[in-house]
């Protein structure tokens, strides 16, 4: 029997079905990420909170926020019981790519443009959005080498490519094959760049990761980056099935 997920001629909806529970998970997951920077900036500069403790707390919060926001569609929520596997897949892919592209074109692009002033602004509130990450032990953002700078450049380009794909999909109500292909291409780049990061750290003896600390190694190095190894495969699967549906309608 052919399942709903496997039907090439199924419709491609530009949105996912309404779900109050899923919306709540997105608000909690991604909302906590959006509020984190102003809240932790206030705690550090307004309440003199310990910077290392705040960096560790934010790393844990960000990890939980990413996993909840991205993979919430696979939770056993009552409002999702009638959803097809394709709808759950799309409700995972869209939050992931939107979150990724926003990060590429704000936090990473801002660091690329301002990384030299940021390095000398440890005690300035405006730079804390990046210094929180540096306080957490990732010195690549403090003293970047050309290889790391190029990784960030490619991430920003990836965000531009993906945003273009989303715009094409939005304008065509998810019928434009070009948009699907562009979004799929960013999943490949996400996987390659993340594996390059993991691989270069492993081969180099973990120069930017404290392997003796569970927070530094287990949370910041492994878990915080792992959505960009896991979710791209969801994107590629979604793209393949979406292309079958888009091409099947012609």
ChimeraX attribute file (.defattr): number of C-alpha atoms within 10 A of each C-alpha:
attribute: neighborCount
match mode: 1-to-1
recipient: residues
	/A:1	4
	/A:2	6
	/A:3	9
	/A:4	13
	/A:5	16
	/A:6	15
	/A:7	15
	/A:8	18
	/A:9	17
	/A:10	17
	/A:11	14
	/A:12	21
	/A:13	13
	/A:14	14
	/A:15	13
	/A:16	15
	/A:17	13
	/A:18	10
	/A:19	14
	/A:20	12
	/A:21	17
	/A:22	22
	/A:23	14
	/A:24	13
	/A:25	19
	/A:26	21
	/A:27	16
	/A:28	16
	/A:29	22
	/A:30	21
	/A:31	14
	/A:32	19
	/A:33	19
	/A:34	14
	/A:35	10
	/A:36	16
	/A:37	16
	/A:38	14
	/A:39	12
	/A:40	21
	/A:41	23
	/A:42	15
	/A:43	15
	/A:44	20
	/A:45	15
	/A:46	11
	/A:47	10
	/A:48	10
	/A:49	14
	/A:50	11
	/A:51	18
	/A:52	16
	/A:53	13
	/A:54	18
	/A:55	21
	/A:56	20
	/A:57	14
	/A:58	22
	/A:59	22
	/A:60	16
	/A:61	16
	/A:62	22
	/A:63	20
	/A:64	18
	/A:65	23
	/A:66	24
	/A:67	18
	/A:68	20
	/A:69	25
	/A:70	24
	/A:71	21
	/A:72	22
	/A:73	26
	/A:74	15
	/A:75	14
	/A:76	10
	/A:77	13
	/A:78	11
	/A:79	13
	/A:80	19
	/A:81	9
	/A:82	9
	/A:83	14
	/A:84	12
	/A:85	15
	/A:86	21
	/A:87	21
	/A:88	19
	/A:89	20
	/A:90	23
	/A:91	20
	/A:92	21
	/A:93	25
	/A:94	18
	/A:95	18
	/A:96	22
	/A:97	24
	/A:98	16
	/A:99	16
	/A:100	20
	/A:101	22
	/A:102	16
	/A:103	16
	/A:104	22
	/A:105	18
	/A:106	13
	/A:107	13
	/A:108	20
	/A:109	19
	/A:110	16
	/A:111	21
	/A:112	17
	/A:113	10
	/A:114	12
	/A:115	20
	/A:116	14
	/A:117	11
	/A:118	22
	/A:119	17
	/A:120	11
	/A:121	15
	/A:122	17
	/A:123	12
	/A:124	12
	/A:125	15
	/A:126	13
	/A:127	19
	/A:128	22
	/A:129	18
	/A:130	21
	/A:131	25
	/A:132	23
	/A:133	20
	/A:134	18
	/A:135	18
	/A:136	22
	/A:137	21
	/A:138	19
	/A:139	15
	/A:140	14
	/A:141	21
	/A:142	19
	/A:143	13
	/A:144	14
	/A:145	10
	/A:146	9
	/A:147	9
	/A:148	14
	/A:149	17
	/A:150	13
	/A:151	15
	/A:152	18
	/A:153	16
	/A:154	16
	/A:155	23
	/A:156	24
	/A:157	18
	/A:158	24
	/A:159	27
	/A:160	18
	/A:161	17
	/A:162	25
	/A:163	22
	/A:164	16
	/A:165	22
	/A:166	23
	/A:167	14
	/A:168	19
	/A:169	20
	/A:170	15
	/A:171	12
	/A:172	13
	/A:173	13
	/A:174	21
	/A:175	22
	/A:176	19
	/A:177	19
	/A:178	16
	/A:179	24
	/A:180	24
	/A:181	17
	/A:182	21
	/A:183	26
	/A:184	23
	/A:185	19
	/A:186	26
	/A:187	23
	/A:188	16
	/A:189	17
	/A:190	22
	/A:191	19
	/A:192	14
	/A:193	17
	/A:194	17
	/A:195	16
	/A:196	13
	/A:197	15
	/A:198	17
	/A:199	13
	/A:200	13
	/A:201	15
	/A:202	12
	/A:203	9
	/A:204	10
	/A:205	11
	/A:206	15
	/A:207	14
	/A:208	16
	/A:209	20
	/A:210	17
	/A:211	14
	/A:212	9
	/A:213	11
	/A:214	12
	/A:215	18
	/A:216	19
	/A:217	18
	/A:218	15
	/A:219	18
	/A:220	26
	/A:221	23
	/A:222	16
	/A:223	19
	/A:224	20
	/A:225	17
	/A:226	19
	/A:227	19
	/A:228	21
	/A:229	17
	/A:230	13
	/A:231	21
	/A:232	23
	/A:233	16
	/A:234	18
	/A:235	25
	/A:236	20
	/A:237	17
	/A:238	22
	/A:239	23
	/A:240	16
	/A:241	19
	/A:242	28
	/A:243	21
	/A:244	18
	/A:245	20
	/A:246	20
	/A:247	13
	/A:248	13
	/A:249	13
	/A:250	6
